[in-house]
């Protein structure tokens, strides 16, 4: 069988040492994506280092008054954590919009950052894919690209990042704590993932020897006016065609602070600070939201099957901002009572 | 009330406990000793030639037993007829591993056999194969003008009837007219259970084969003809099937591979397909349809034209009845029905739940909705006004037809009379509400079927017939029929199926199993009852002495006189008194040809659907569906309801999600997994009501059964698309109704 060795890391620095010593090492936590990729022969690690026993499972307050999510806290524990629910409900909603309860029970917060794209061609070894096999070409451009990116694409790759959780983390200004050979550093969430450019094989900016130990949420309050709106082909267990994390701080009807990030549209969670600036200081009206939406999508490019995403994203942004402003997260509860 | 009357009573599945405890074994779960495992290698190209298979590299891996491909497959059956199964279409069946030619993407080109599944899979990933690639043609859109009318189709296919009346003239003169093109892409069955065959080598070319199939006898026939085995040496067993939906009607290639490897290696072999490989064989074909309707001023149909063109492979002409139903669902004197195929570099399509009718009814029933609007009539009123009292295709009366009752009962349950016909007129908060309807017609078929029943001295009844239960409830309904016929408690009856050593039963398909196996078992039990009565009459002081079979009833473990039920003999006492150890009857039920000649035998349904649509985002929720079905006698309302619930979920799936998308550059399906080939999740399914309309039918077959496997799916997709039109004013003629089409 496809042979690999399997060891358990006992400490973070030991894990870093193992990783930096050998190109063939992959960390495994929940394994919800990695095992699929191994079965499909897309990932072929020679060594699996299991990091589940590292002491990174807790969710704690930070000295700055924020919240630290241990890299090995599960998505389920995070979504249902009382502090997350109370102070960062946008994150809870985003996590619960993804995958299934079984997967969220296994998947970890750190692992979620490393999910790979669900591009059809990336998964099918019969077709060229620059992300899987650099230089082989992008089959999605000119192929079937309904689920592909419309922002920040390159001639090499139009894959999207599949995570919901990461979209909320981008909007919430999270930082990622990583440890490598040279010690610890922090990465702004927006800088953690990267655009494909001419090296789509790299999903993020992490050095090969580094490990994510925690995700820090800042001491900011977006617990009242927020929305995670996910549009997809079925109501659950499908990746986003377009998702929007929107969060506002309001003074009366005036927007004091705004956060806006999109999923399903780019190679990374798509945070748009320029659009946020267009919202700040403006009245929370549909007109304002439309301007912001137009700004986000002004450089969008469709590839045929996915061109509808441009219009869909605009409408989704307006709706999410509206829901955030109104404090009505879900407008979709209407179906429950459906008798005439 | 007696306690052994089971027919028509809601009855839980008799095999339920075995299924939920895992005791029920499926084809890939028979862990026979010394098992080797196969993993199939699929072609990455759509057309071309294999120039070299570097099999030696893989054979050298310790634990790899063999690599089979066209390079080393022994000489097998020569003639096409040996490869033809019971439902093979016209043409030349695909022969796995028997030529260098690649005819479609994902074609199986080799199978690696190894000591473990994991090793086989790994070794398969290393197998290098060189190809000469040839240009392929997979796009039906380019074949619009290249369609041809099939000659000889497969069993059950009926060429469209000749035009009646003067459809062209009638269309020209019609007061109101509509026309439209209706499209759906390829769809794949994807039952839960993957295709697998476990072949147990019993020595000296004798095999016991556990196969995932909808017909053990069909698999046996294929294996014996292709590999030159006797029936005694190729027993096929299929006790449980984790869903079929038509995908198991033809023997699939894993059966060929496993038998080949077992015979060559002289050991037991299992070959299981992957989910991705479930997209490498039969499917509902990509179909383009054109419907043109015209009415008179009073809303009666003046003319109907329905045309369909669908794909088939280069090597077989798959046929299904797409347009014929349009000539019999409504009264219309000027009808033209045309049907064509186009050859593409794909695998041969295959029957998929309500084959043809699900496709045809989707187009016709949307067109009928469009026609109702054009004629200014309520869609229900329009259908009632054009109700067919007689099958005009066959020019015969229906043996029974309670479609009118389906319309009325369904509409009443749904609240159709509160519908405002104006599109975009109904709302629930911000959501647009739409109500639409549809329906359909399906054959009530019956096939020759054998059964054997044995009553043992302790009063237990063993019922045997080599049918399959693909999850529909066959185990249960046959147990009910046998128990009621001989007045025994359900617990005293055991029904054994899915084995070619049992009396022969037809394939599980065409909605004919309940009627075929049910009537066969009923007839056989009656014969056993007659024998039992004779023995009972010989008992000392028997009160039944002068009674004929018609004079008695079998209830509550007794044979009683109809005239005086207190005069009875206990069934359990009969065999001990007679000195017989057991009583057996084996019998083959032949369908009565008379009723087929004199009457049109069909089931019908009417579907009402509600959708709620977000006007800005285009998200659709199917919030309510009422499906009223007239399908003769309902044997078990509980399993019957499940059948129709499943049909409605499938209809929602067809309407809203399902499509297998081909990248024509590669000639390859790209969403070949359940992550990207979407079917509904629980959150997509809301209220579903199933109504069974009373329909007695003494002509269709003795038990009055019409079958439920397919009829429930008809018109569901159309009803939903019509509801979406009512909600949004947007007419979607191209399934699925995905979010991008509603922006």
Interface residues (C-beta under 8 A of the other chain):
Chain A: X1 X2 X41 X118 X120 X121 X123 X124 X125 X126 X127 X139 X142 X143 X144 X146 X147 X231 X233 X234 X235 X236 X237 X238 X241 X308 X311 X312 X315 X316 X318 X319 X331 X332 X334 X335 X338 X339 X340
Chain B: X44 X45 X105 X116 X118 X119 X121 X122 X125 X415 X418 X428 X429 X430 X431 X610 X612 X614 X616 X617 X618 X619 X621 X623 X624 X656 X657 X661 X662 X663 X665 X666 X668 X670 X671 X672 X673 X675 X676 X678 X679 X680 X681 X682 X683 X684 X686 X687 X738 X739 X740 X743
